[in-house]
Amino acid sequence: MDALAKDIATINGYYWYLVIVLLVTAGAWFTARTGVVQLRRLPEMVRTILQKPGADSDDGISAFRAFTVSAASRVGTGNVAGVAVAISLGGPGAVFWMWCLAILGGATAFIESTLAQLYKVKGGDGYVGGPAYYIRDGLGWKPVAALFAVIITFTYGFVFNAVQSNSIAGSVQGNLDGDNVALVVGLVLAGLTAMVIFGGIKRLSAVTEVVVPVMATLYMILALVVVALNITEVPAMFRHIVGHALGFEEIAGAGIGAALMQGMRRGLFSNEAGMGSVPNAAATASVSHPAKQGLVQALGVYFDTIVVCSATAFVILLSNPQYGLEDPQGITLTQSALQGQVGQWAGPFLSVVIFFLAWSSILGNSYYGEANIRFLAGRRAEPVILVFRLLVVVCVALGALGSVALVWNLADLVMGFMATINLIAILPLGGLAIALLKNYDRQLSRGDEPTFRRSELPQARNVTMWGEGMDMPAVRAAHGEKR
């Protein structure tokens, strides 16, 4: 196990330079082309996420539910354990690079989620879509689309779910003694997962729209308490973050290169901007214009990284942790930092929070796999999805027993593969999303509620939805004719 983990880490050390170049290039390019949409349209993001589903809501879910499905996948161990791994290996500067990737990634998230809405199709119990669909239909790269669908199904259904399960088990073991704690946690988690994922996207979204906001809010409150208790140390903490990231401050064992690499990796694992996962959730929403879900998912990047990840980082950094460690510290570092700040009760509390956040991530991850199985298997998808769900349950149970280093290194590797394929695809397709944004902006400037028909974007080929019916009066009535 240890040898395999080191071999994968070596591969990641080289391959991730390419991934970072692609992430930064795409983020900067889309930021410029969209007129910094991730900041310029921030109020519109908030307004859009609260809208009711359109007249075709029987085929889809609301923008908020689609947001919580994506947030369920985003907000989990990446925010709690992942940030701890980044800081323990890369030092405080890793947090700065995590923030930078999030700001650039907001534009990338807008592009990929808008494209997912444009190329969504009806399937199963609602809409489905994502990179596999826009790669096939928008670019005509069928083999590449199939490859992406296979990779994301394996990555999210099995690898990332093992990461979530592993972090839950680690958190519980930090509070309970016993030889079989991890096994029991894995079996309980597998049973709970099976109860939800066999119910489809509507049952899944009904769970995530409750679990994610409640647990994230409780965690944020506790983090704010820690910041308040150490308010005089906060300015120095920010100096450490920026100083180490830019090379002004040396941290033993954690140079600027380690900070950059760990910040980028953990940032991508956490907010998933550009990875090609979130578009699968974005496609499920029933909205009157594709750009609406692009805005909603751009907001999700901020919620995940700027808010939740920063909360974890502040808790850890205000507890004077060790940096530049050879072995990554995950959930146990966050847990010990909280206990040192507010008392031993924080350990069990964090176990409960991470249990529900990571469990909701497992639910969101599982849906991403199902959406891509539908792409690969078409009308014969149901039997394959049944087998997939059973394998997910098994991986959740076994993931609790794995080593921290192995599951995180494997997650980095497959995450890099996904991001590479998706970014190469959205760079040539991005012009369609930018045209949709201009269409959206024009309607907003007139005071109209933005709606879209595919005839308004003739350069987009193979779009099967967004016909004349998508602009029915009922849609306008559902969203309000005037702002």
Secondary structure, DSSP 8 states (H G I E B T S, - for coil): -HHHHHHHHHHHHHHHHHHHHHHHHHHHHHHHHTTSHHHHTHHHHHHHHT----TTTTTSB-HHHHHHHHHHHHSSHIIIIIHHHHHHHH-THHHHHHHHHHHHHHHHHHHHHHHHHHT-EEETTEEE-SHHHHIIIII--HHHHHHHHHHHHHIIIIIIHHHHHHHHHHHHHTT---TTHHHHHHHHHHHHHHHHHTTHHHHHHHHHHHHHHHHHHHHHHHHHHHHHHTGGGHHHHHHHHHHHHTTSS--TT--HHHHHHHHHHHHHHHH-TTTTSHHHHHTTB--SSHHHHHHHHHHHHIIIIIIIIHHHHHHHHTT----S-SS---HHHHHHHHHHHH-TTHHHHHHHHHHHHHHHHHHHHHHHHHHHHHHHHGGGHHHHHHHHHHHHHHHHHHHTTS-HHHHHHHHHHHHHHHHHHHHHHHHHHHHHHHHHHHHHHHHHHTTB-----GGG-TTS-S--S--GGGG-HHHHHHH-SB-
